[in-house]
């Protein structure tokens, strides 16, 4: 197994463990549905998509991994005051896996960083729209 696959598997596992623990702790203090429950499920799905991209080991797989990095990092930043930083280790592991795969294939990192920024902006927009629709009186 290549290093990047190992790192991506560990990252997805960390994301799953953090998500289960967040659900247990936060669920005891407040309702989880629809938010933050949808975010927790989304983070698991995104880390699995990133893992799948690394496992595919081709150009489109690399794009999947980098888009997942953007989504994870946007969530880490947006959720920094609550549960976001708990997902930072998973995001960092996926970054290292994606960079390692890019270097091995000699892909252009600059193109992938553009994907990260686009994915992060899209994630922030989705989060803000979800909050506005589900909690119209929320102030941000």
C-alpha positions in Angstrom: 0.0 0.0 0.0 1.4 3.4 -1.0 1.9 6.1 1.7 -0.8 8.3 0.3 -3.4 5.5 0.5 -2.4 4.7 4.1 -2.7 8.4 5.0 -6.1 8.7 3.3 -7.4 5.6 5.1 -6.2 7.0 8.5 -7.7 10.4 7.7 -11.1 8.9 6.8 -10.9 6.7 10.0 -10.1 9.8 12.1 -13.0 11.6 10.5 -15.4 8.8 11.3 -14.2 8.5 14.9 -14.5 12.3 15.4 -17.9 12.3 13.9 -19.2 9.5 16.1 -17.8 11.2 19.2 -19.2 14.6 18.2 -22.6 13.0 17.7 -22.4 11.4 21.1 -21.2 14.5 23.0 -23.2 17.2 21.2 -26.3 15.0 20.9 -26.5 14.8 24.7 -26.5 18.7 24.9 -28.7 19.7 21.9 -30.7 18.3 19.1 -28.5 17.0 16.3 -31.0 17.2 13.5 -30.9 18.9 11.0 -27.8 20.8 12.0 -25.1 19.9 13.0 -26.1 16.4 12.1 -26.0 17.1 8.4 -22.6 18.6 8.7 -21.3 15.5 10.5 -22.7 13.2 7.9 -21.3 15.4 5.2 -17.8 15.3 6.7 -17.8 11.5 6.7 -19.0 11.4 3.1 -16.4 14.0 2.0 -13.5 12.2 3.7 -14.7 8.9 2.0 -14.8 10.7 -1.4 -11.2 11.9 -0.7 -10.1 8.4 0.2 -11.8 7.0 -3.0 -10.0 9.7 -5.0 -6.6 8.6 -3.6 -7.4 4.9 -4.1 -8.4 5.6 -7.8 -4.9 6.9 -8.4 -5.6 8.8 -11.6 -6.2 12.4 -12.6 -9.9 12.5 -11.8 -9.2 10.8 -8.4 -6.7 13.5 -7.6 -9.3 16.1 -8.4 -11.7 14.3 -6.0 -9.1 14.3 -3.3 -8.3 18.0 -3.7 -12.0 19.0 -3.8 -12.5 17.0 -0.6 -9.6 18.9 1.0 -11.3 22.2 0.1 -14.6 21.1 1.6 -12.9 19.8 4.8 -10.8 22.9 5.3 -13.8 25.2 4.8 -15.7 23.3 7.4 -12.7 23.5 9.8 -12.6 27.2 9.4 -16.4 27.8 9.5 -16.9 25.5 12.4 -13.9 26.7 14.4 -15.9 28.0 17.3 -17.7 24.7 17.7 -16.7 21.4 16.2 -14.6 22.4 13.2 -11.1 22.1 14.6 -11.8 18.5 15.6 -11.7 17.7 11.8 -8.4 19.4 11.3 -6.3 16.2 11.7 -8.4 14.4 9.1 -8.0 17.4 6.7 -4.3 17.5 7.2 -3.9 13.8 6.6 -5.8 14.1 3.3 -3.7 17.1 2.3 -0.5 15.1 2.8 -1.9 12.2 0.9 -3.0 14.4 -2.0 0.4 16.2 -2.1 2.2 12.9 -2.1 0.1 11.5 -4.9 0.5 14.8 -6.9 4.3 14.6 -6.5 4.4 10.9 -7.6 2.3 11.6 -10.7 4.0 15.0 -11.3 0.6 16.7 -11.4 0.4 20.5 -11.3 -0.2 21.5 -7.7 -1.4 25.0 -8.8 -4.4 23.6 -10.6 -5.4 21.5 -7.6 -5.0 24.5 -5.3 -7.6 26.3 -7.5 -9.9 23.4 -6.9 -9.4 23.7 -3.2 -10.4 27.3 -3.2 -13.4 26.7 -5.4 -14.6 23.8 -3.2 -14.0 25.8 0.0 -16.1 28.7 -1.3 -18.8 26.4 -2.4 -18.8 24.7 1.0 -19.0 28.1 2.8 -21.9 29.1 0.6 -23.8 25.8 1.2 -23.3 26.2 5.0 -24.5 29.7 5.1 -27.5 28.9 2.9 -28.4 25.9 5.1 -28.2 28.0 8.3 -30.3 30.7 6.7 -33.0 28.3 5.5 -33.1 26.1 8.6 -32.6 28.9 11.2 -33.9 32.1 9.7 -33.4 34.1 12.9 -29.7 33.1 13.2 -27.4 36.1 13.2 -24.0 35.9 11.4 
